[in-house]
Amino acid sequence: MKQHALCQVYYPLFVDLRGKKVIIVGGGDVAERKVKGLSGTQALIKVISPKITEGLEKMALEGLIDHVARTFVPEDLDGAWLVIAATDDPIVQRDVHREASGHRIFCNVVDQPGLCSFIVPSTVRRGDLCLAISTGGKSPALAQHLRRKLEEELSPIYGIYVSLLGALRQLIKRSYSDPETKKGLCKSLADPKAMAWLRDGEWDKIEKWAVSICGKEATDIILEFKTVNS
């Protein structure tokens, strides 16, 4: 199907927010969901709102977020890397967008794609494995439906598998200097058989497979994973 010339095309991107200032304007249920979505990113989260939910208040008391109990002012974006406007006031929403655009700060205005420089996809996480689903703002309901379907299909084993592959990949990178050799061995790690063995708890087969690719040092890695995950 031919794409319309004016159709918005978003570039998918995973962002490192460690130590970066993220502003949430709003203190209701939507704002709380956005803050929870940022959990684990190690972002420096500041919530700007006269009132906040009990959940946000608890997070503030625990030191997980910084709460400023007043309405938004332009200076709130000083030093910010990303901002999310999640209020029920359209004037405030537009003000946040205008200030963010002027300072070239990534901005998401909830439920208003036309005022967003980025949109937040539905995500499925299994450890370090993260799948992002977006309909470009056309149908968030469909994105959520697909997310629920994937959550049912992807067991927690995928998270363990990804962590194991990461450990074995690092071993390969330490053990071999030739780029092509490293590339070939790392590629061979993505083996459906290994995933099946991990699911069934067949650690002996996993060990033989890992050693055949990475060498004897892989034994210690497999033993560690077996101890933690058995």
Buried (B, 14 or more C-beta within 10 A) or exposed (E): EEEEEEEEEBEEEEEEBEEBBBBBBBBBEBBBBBBEEBEEBEBBBBBBBEEBBEBBBEBBEEEEBBBBEEBBEEEBBEEBBBBBBBBEBEEBBBBBBEBBEEBEBBBBBBEBBEBBBBBBBBBBBBBEBEBBBBBEBEEBEEBEEBBEEBBEEBEEBBBBBBBBBEBBBEBBEEBBEEEEEBEEBBEBBEEEEBBEBBEEEBBEBBBBBBBEBBBEBBBEBBEEBBEEBE
